[in-house]
Amino acid sequence: MKNANTLLLRMAALALLLSLGSVINVGTASAGTSDVKINEVESTSTWLVSGPAVNEDWIELYNNGATAVDISGLKLLDNDNKNTKYSIPTGTILAPGAYLAITEAAFKFGLGSSDSARLFAANGTTVLDTYTWTTHATTTYGRCPNGTGSFITTLSPTKGTANKCPVLPPAVVPELPFGVLSAAALTMLAIAAVWVTRSRNQSLPA
């Protein structure tokens, strides 16, 4: 009977721990938020788009996953921890392949020439994504290929749309002259012939 009571107590304690584990915040990101990336950053404050200058810093988010993600409560901050983190409003859903550009008018802190853009989980401590630069881009900094690659200077700002990435020239493989290849091939054949001849001679009876 004593053993049975001990077993029941252990089962009850395990059930209690499991129930607590479902409500304790262990500092991990919620499902799907790992697919949300910082995709493009505008820090130069002034750029031209077929007309007047636009004075506005912004950070663009992109859902690189295959399902919609609730990004409510995710937070943005620059490299200054003294600033207040911007919290994305409740009910903000980012569809797969969709973009969300958040402007300085919303997050309040400006982006400097040497700064960072950091995306935090709703707990405000777990970093989901970050990008740091040391000087203003002439256009913007964006992921190339769009949504997945490393950050480089884009061809032009593309707020809320796919990044305009420079097209890299194809790699050029130098070709050796035909005569060089022929000489190398003949040398290889000569070495092989000598090796075969020696092998046959060693196998003949004395």
C-alpha positions in Angstrom: 0.0 0.0 0.0 2.9 2.3 0.9 4.4 1.7 -2.5 1.1 2.5 -4.3 0.8 5.8 -2.4 4.3 6.8 -3.3 3.6 6.0 -7.0 0.4 8.1 -6.9 2.3 11.0 -5.3 5.0 10.9 -8.0 2.4 10.8 -10.7 0.6 13.8 -9.2 3.9 15.7 -9.0 4.7 15.0 -12.6 1.3 16.2 -13.7 1.8 19.4 -11.8 5.1 20.0 -13.4 3.7 19.4 -16.9 0.8 21.8 -16.2 3.3 24.5 -15.0 5.5 24.0 -18.1 2.6 24.9 -20.3 2.2 28.3 -18.8 5.8 29.3 -17.9 7.5 31.5 -20.5 10.8 29.8 -21.1 12.1 32.5 -23.4 11.7 30.7 -26.7 10.1 32.2 -29.9 6.6 31.2 -30.7 6.0 28.9 -33.7 6.5 30.5 -37.0 8.3 33.7 -35.9 11.6 32.1 -36.9 10.5 32.6 -40.5 10.1 36.4 -40.0 13.3 38.2 -41.1 14.6 41.7 -41.3 14.7 42.0 -45.1 15.6 45.6 -45.8 16.8 48.7 -43.8 16.6 52.4 -44.8 18.8 54.5 -42.6 19.9 57.4 -44.8 16.8 59.4 -44.0 16.6 60.9 -47.5 16.3 59.2 -50.9 14.6 60.0 -54.2 11.9 58.0 -55.9 10.9 59.7 -59.1 10.1 62.9 -57.4 10.6 64.7 -54.1 12.9 63.5 -51.3 11.4 61.2 -48.7 12.6 61.8 -45.2 12.0 58.5 -43.4 13.9 55.7 -41.8 12.2 52.3 -42.0 12.7 48.6 -41.3 11.1 46.0 -43.5 10.1 42.6 -42.3 9.5 39.6 -44.5 7.8 36.2 -43.9 10.0 33.6 -45.5 7.8 30.7 -44.5 5.0 28.9 -46.1 2.3 29.8 -43.5 0.9 33.0 -42.1 2.5 34.2 -38.8 1.0 36.3 -36.0 3.7 38.9 -35.3 1.7 40.7 -32.7 3.9 41.9 -29.9 7.2 41.3 -31.7 9.5 44.2 -30.9 12.0 46.3 -32.9 15.0 48.3 -31.5 18.1 49.9 -32.8 21.5 49.5 -31.1 20.7 51.7 -28.2 19.1 49.8 -25.3 18.1 53.1 -23.7 15.5 53.5 -26.4 12.0 52.0 -26.0 11.3 48.9 -28.0 8.6 49.3 -30.6 5.9 46.6 -30.2 4.0 45.5 -33.3 0.2 46.0 -32.7 -2.1 43.2 -31.7 -3.7 41.4 -34.6 -0.9 41.9 -37.1 -0.7 38.8 -39.3 2.1 38.5 -41.9 1.1 36.2 -44.8 3.6 33.9 -46.4 5.8 35.9 -48.7 4.4 39.2 -47.4 6.3 42.3 -46.4 5.7 44.8 -43.6 7.7 48.1 -43.6 7.6 49.9 -40.2 8.6 53.5 -40.3 10.4 55.9 -37.9 7.0 57.5 -37.3 5.9 54.3 -35.6 9.1 53.1 -33.9 10.2 56.7 -32.9 14.0 56.0 -32.8 16.0 57.0 -35.8 18.6 54.8 -37.5 22.1 56.2 -37.6 25.1 55.8 -39.9 26.5 53.2 -37.5 23.6 51.3 -36.0 21.6 48.1 -35.8 18.1 46.9 -36.5 17.0 44.2 -34.0 13.9 42.1 -34.0 12.8 40.5 -30.7 10.2 38.0 -29.7 7.2 39.2 -27.7 9.1 38.5 -24.5 11.4 41.4 -25.4 14.6 39.4 -24.8 14.8 36.6 -27.4 16.5 38.0 -30.6 14.9 36.7 -33.7 17.0 38.6 -36.2 19.5 41.4 -36.3 21.6 43.4 -38.8 24.4 45.8 -38.0 26.0 48.4 -40.4 28.9 50.9 -39.9 27.9 53.5 -42.5 24.8 54.6 -44.4 24.0 52.8 -47.6 23.7 54.9 -50.7 20.3 53.3 -51.2 19.3 50.6 -48.6 20.7 47.5 -47.1 18.8 44.4 -48.1 19.0 40.6 -48.3 20.2 39.3 -51.6 18.7 36.9 -52.7 15.6 38.5 -51.4 14.4 37.2 -48.1 17.2 34.7 -47.6 20.6 36.0 -48.5 23.2 38.2 -46.8 22.7 42.0 -46.5 24.3 44.1 -49.3 23.7 47.5 -50.8 20.6 47.3 -53.0 20.2 48.9 -56.4 17.3 51.1 -55.1 14.9 51.2 -52.1 12.0 48.7 -52.5 9.9 49.5 -49.4 7.3 46.7 -49.1 8.4 44.8 -52.1 11.1 42.4 -53.2 14.7 43.7 -53.0 16.4 44.9 -56.1 19.7 43.0 -56.0 22.7 43.6 -58.2 23.2 40.9 -60.8 26.6 39.4 -60.4 28.5 38.5 -63.6 29.0 34.7 -64.1 32.3 33.3 -62.9 34.9 33.0 -65.6 37.0 29.9 -65.6 40.3 30.4 -67.4 41.0 27.9 -70.2 44.4 26.4 -70.9 45.7 26.4 -74.4 45.1 23.2 -76.3 48.9 22.6 -76.7 49.3 22.7 -72.9 46.5 20.3 -72.3 47.9 18.0 -75.0 51.4 18.0 -73.5 50.0 17.3 -70.1 47.9 14.4 -71.5 50.9 12.9 -73.3 53.0 13.1 -70.1 50.3 11.3 -68.2 50.0 8.6 -70.8 53.8 8.1 -70.9 53.9 7.7 -67.1 51.0 5.2 -67.3 52.8 3.1 -70.0 56.0 2.9 -68.0 54.0 1.8 -64.9 52.1 -0.9 -66.9 55.4 -2.2 -68.4 57.1 -2.5 -65.1 54.1 -4.3 -63.6 54.1 -6.9 -66.4 57.9 -7.5 -66.1 57.7 -8.1 -62.4 54.9 -10.7 -62.9 56.9 -12.8 -65.5 58.7 -16.0 -64.2 62.5 -15.8 -63.9 
